[in-house]
Amino acid sequence: MNPSDESLAKKRFFAIASMRLMGAIFIIAGFILIRGAFELAGQPTDRWIGVAVVLVGVFDFAIMPKILARRWRSPKTP
């Protein structure tokens, strides 16, 4: 592995790790909105916004890293 490949691998690892971190932050923020501890537009609307934020967070945490890893997978050498 040459230095440029190692640098690229580090950047990709950081991107996947930051995607998971942002997903976890979105999930926490969504549950805070659902609970009603923070108010944006009033309670019935805040719950739906919170549900949407949680769903985006779950997508960012669970699905996007797999998509990125599959996209960045090294080609198999024969």
Residue frames as a rotation matrix with the C-alpha (Angstrom) as fourth column:
MET 1
0.590 0.808 0.000 0.00
0.808 -0.590 0.000 0.00
0.000 0.000 -1.000 0.00
ASN 2
-0.419 -0.753 0.507 1.54
0.727 -0.613 -0.309 3.30
0.543 0.240 0.805 -1.04
PRO 3
-0.851 0.009 -0.525 1.12
0.414 -0.602 -0.682 6.56
-0.322 -0.798 0.509 0.93
SER 4
-0.783 0.607 -0.134 -1.61
-0.596 -0.674 0.437 7.90
0.175 0.422 0.890 -1.35
ASP 5
-0.217 0.711 -0.669 -3.71
0.022 0.688 0.725 4.74
0.976 0.143 -0.165 -0.89
GLU 6
-0.481 -0.019 -0.876 -3.24
0.843 0.265 -0.468 4.96
0.241 -0.964 -0.111 2.86
SER 7
-0.960 0.126 -0.250 -4.27
-0.042 -0.948 -0.317 8.61
-0.277 -0.293 0.915 2.85
LEU 8
-0.530 0.804 -0.269 -7.37
-0.576 -0.109 0.810 7.78
0.622 0.584 0.521 0.81
ALA 9
-0.220 0.420 -0.880 -8.27
0.480 0.832 0.278 4.94
0.849 -0.362 -0.384 3.18
LYS 10
-0.756 -0.094 -0.648 -7.97
0.640 -0.318 -0.700 7.28
-0.140 -0.943 0.300 6.18
LYS 11
-0.881 0.451 -0.141 -10.23
-0.470 -0.870 0.153 9.85
-0.053 0.201 0.978 4.50
ARG 12
-0.308 0.796 -0.521 -12.83
-0.338 0.420 0.842 7.22
0.889 0.436 0.140 3.70
PHE 13
-0.383 0.120 -0.916 -12.72
0.760 0.604 -0.239 5.82
0.524 -0.788 -0.323 7.23
PHE 14
-0.914 0.022 -0.406 -13.18
0.244 -0.769 -0.590 9.33
-0.325 -0.638 0.698 8.63
ALA 15
-0.697 0.697 -0.168 -16.14
-0.625 -0.476 0.619 9.92
0.352 0.536 0.767 6.28
ILE 16
-0.160 0.649 -0.744 -17.86
0.134 0.761 0.635 6.71
0.978 0.002 -0.208 7.38
ALA 17
-0.520 -0.086 -0.850 -17.19
0.834 0.162 -0.527 7.38
0.183 -0.983 -0.012 11.07
SER 18
-0.956 0.175 -0.235 -18.48
-0.100 -0.948 -0.301 10.96
-0.276 -0.264 0.924 10.81
MET 19
-0.493 0.826 -0.275 -21.59
-0.450 0.029 0.893 9.71
0.745 0.563 0.357 8.98
ARG 20
-0.133 0.415 -0.900 -22.34
0.622 0.742 0.250 7.38
0.772 -0.527 -0.356 11.90
LEU 21
-0.749 -0.205 -0.630 -21.68
0.642 -0.457 -0.615 10.15
-0.162 -0.866 0.474 14.43
MET 22
-0.886 0.459 -0.066 -24.02
-0.460 -0.852 0.249 12.57
0.058 0.251 0.966 12.66
GLY 23
-0.278 0.808 -0.520 -26.67
-0.091 0.517 0.851 9.86
0.956 0.284 -0.070 12.47
ALA 24
-0.303 0.110 -0.947 -26.44
0.878 0.419 -0.232 9.32
0.371 -0.901 -0.223 16.23
ILE 25
-0.924 -0.044 -0.379 -26.69
0.210 -0.889 -0.408 13.07
-0.319 -0.456 0.831 16.83
PHE 26
-0.673 0.731 -0.115 -29.77
-0.531 -0.369 0.763 13.27
0.515 0.574 0.636 14.58
ILE 27
-0.176 0.616 -0.768 -31.41
0.403 0.757 0.514 10.39
0.898 -0.219 -0.381 16.46
ILE 28
-0.540 -0.080 -0.838 -30.80
0.838 -0.135 -0.528 12.07
-0.071 -0.988 0.140 19.82
ALA 29
-0.961 0.179 -0.211 -32.06
-0.188 -0.982 0.019 15.44
-0.204 0.058 0.977 18.52
GLY 30
-0.512 0.811 -0.281 -35.17
-0.294 0.141 0.945 13.77
0.807 0.567 0.167 17.10
PHE 31
-0.149 0.441 -0.885 -36.00
0.768 0.616 0.178 12.09
0.623 -0.653 -0.431 20.40
ILE 32
-0.791 -0.137 -0.596 -35.53
0.511 -0.685 -0.520 15.42
-0.336 -0.716 0.612 22.18
LEU 33
-0.843 0.525 -0.116 -38.04
-0.505 -0.700 0.505 17.00
0.184 0.485 0.855 19.78
ILE 34
-0.280 0.767 -0.577 -40.49
0.092 0.620 0.780 14.11
0.956 0.165 -0.244 20.20
ARG 35
-0.395 0.063 -0.917 -40.24
0.888 0.281 -0.363 14.35
0.234 -0.958 -0.167 23.97
GLY 36
0.604 0.659 0.447 -41.00
0.561 -0.751 0.349 18.08
0.566 0.040 -0.824 23.87
ALA 37
0.321 -0.562 -0.762 -37.90
0.823 -0.233 0.519 19.29
-0.469 -0.793 0.388 25.71
PHE 38
-0.746 -0.532 -0.401 -37.07
0.209 -0.758 0.618 21.70
-0.633 0.377 0.676 22.87
GLU 39
0.276 0.957 0.086 -39.71
0.510 -0.070 -0.858 23.65
-0.815 0.281 -0.507 20.97
LEU 40
-0.832 -0.506 0.227 -39.54
0.437 -0.346 0.831 24.68
-0.342 0.790 0.509 17.33
ALA 41
-0.832 0.548 0.088 -43.05
-0.235 -0.492 0.838 25.08
0.503 0.677 0.538 15.94
GLY 42
-0.018 0.850 0.526 -45.39
-0.998 -0.043 0.036 23.84
0.053 -0.524 0.850 18.66
GLN 43
-0.310 -0.242 0.919 -45.99
-0.640 0.768 -0.014 20.39
-0.703 -0.593 -0.393 20.05
PRO 44
0.636 0.507 0.582 -47.96
-0.013 0.761 -0.649 18.49
-0.772 0.405 0.490 17.39
THR 45
0.910 -0.334 -0.248 -45.62
-0.319 -0.178 -0.931 19.71
0.267 0.926 -0.268 14.65
ASP 46
0.085 -0.941 0.329 -42.49
-0.996 -0.092 -0.006 19.13
0.036 -0.327 -0.944 16.72
ARG 47
0.161 0.014 0.987 -43.35
-0.371 0.927 0.048 15.46
-0.915 -0.374 0.154 17.15
TRP 48
0.904 0.212 0.372 -43.60
0.244 0.458 -0.855 14.95
-0.352 0.863 0.362 13.39
ILE 49
0.654 -0.755 -0.045 -40.39
-0.611 -0.493 -0.619 16.89
0.445 0.433 -0.784 12.82
GLY 50
0.017 -0.637 0.771 -38.75
-0.914 0.302 0.269 14.74
-0.404 -0.709 -0.578 15.50
VAL 51
0.524 0.234 0.819 -39.94
0.015 0.959 -0.283 11.55
-0.852 0.160 0.499 13.81
ALA 52
0.984 -0.174 0.048 -38.52
0.037 -0.068 -0.997 12.75
0.177 0.982 -0.060 10.48
VAL 53
0.349 -0.907 0.237 -35.20
-0.887 -0.401 -0.229 13.64
0.303 -0.130 -0.944 12.12
VAL 54
0.104 -0.266 0.958 -35.02
-0.608 0.745 0.273 10.21
-0.787 -0.611 -0.084 13.78
LEU 55
0.801 0.247 0.546 -35.68
0.227 0.718 -0.657 8.48
-0.554 0.650 0.519 10.46
VAL 56
0.813 -0.582 -0.012 -32.97
-0.306 -0.410 -0.859 10.52
0.496 0.702 -0.512 8.74
GLY 57
0.158 -0.769 0.620 -30.64
-0.985 -0.078 0.154 9.71
-0.070 -0.635 -0.770 11.63
VAL 58
0.380 0.035 0.924 -31.32
-0.219 0.974 0.053 5.98
-0.899 -0.223 0.378 11.36
PHE 59
0.975 -0.041 0.219 -30.63
0.222 0.239 -0.945 6.14
-0.013 0.970 0.242 7.62
ASP 60
0.551 -0.814 0.182 -27.36
-0.626 -0.548 -0.554 8.02
0.551 0.191 -0.812 8.24
PHE 61
0.091 -0.529 0.844 -26.31
-0.937 0.242 0.253 5.69
-0.338 -0.813 -0.473 11.04
ALA 62
0.129 0.053 0.990 -27.22
-0.197 0.980 -0.027 2.30
-0.972 -0.192 0.137 9.63
ILE 63
0.721 0.318 0.616 -27.61
0.454 0.454 -0.766 2.45
-0.523 0.832 0.183 5.86
MET 64
0.931 -0.326 -0.166 -25.29
-0.357 -0.705 -0.613 5.17
0.083 0.630 -0.772 4.49
PRO 65
0.096 -0.960 0.264 -22.04
-0.830 0.069 0.553 3.66
-0.549 -0.272 -0.790 5.85
LYS 66
0.024 -0.030 0.999 -22.88
0.238 0.971 0.023 0.37
-0.971 0.237 0.030 4.12
ILE 67
0.903 0.326 0.279 -23.60
0.354 -0.196 -0.915 2.20
-0.244 0.925 -0.292 0.86
LEU 68
0.701 -0.695 -0.159 -20.32
-0.713 -0.691 -0.122 4.10
-0.025 0.199 -0.980 1.08
ALA 69
-0.067 -0.746 0.663 -18.33
-0.556 0.580 0.596 0.99
-0.829 -0.328 -0.454 1.98
ARG 70
0.336 0.250 0.908 -19.80
0.508 0.764 -0.398 -0.90
-0.793 0.595 0.130 -0.95
ARG 71
0.997 0.061 0.043 -19.07
0.070 -0.578 -0.813 2.00
-0.024 0.814 -0.581 -3.29
TRP 72
0.511 -0.857 0.067 -15.49
-0.856 -0.514 -0.049 2.34
0.076 -0.033 -0.997 -2.08
ARG 73
0.711 -0.229 0.666 -14.71
-0.092 0.908 0.410 -1.39
-0.698 -0.352 0.624 -1.94
SER 74
-0.255 -0.887 -0.384 -11.41
-0.723 -0.089 0.685 -2.32
-0.642 0.452 -0.619 -3.53
PRO 75
0.522 0.422 -0.741 -11.72
-0.826 0.466 -0.316 -4.34
0.212 0.777 0.592 -6.72
LYS 76
0.696 -0.230 0.681 -10.90
-0.170 0.868 0.467 -8.01
-0.698 -0.440 0.565 -6.35
THR 77
0.011 -0.769 -0.639 -7.62
-0.989 -0.103 0.108 -9.03
-0.149 0.631 -0.762 -7.92
PRO 78
0.816 0.388 -0.428 -7.51
-0.490 0.858 -0.156 -12.41
0.306 0.337 0.890 -9.66
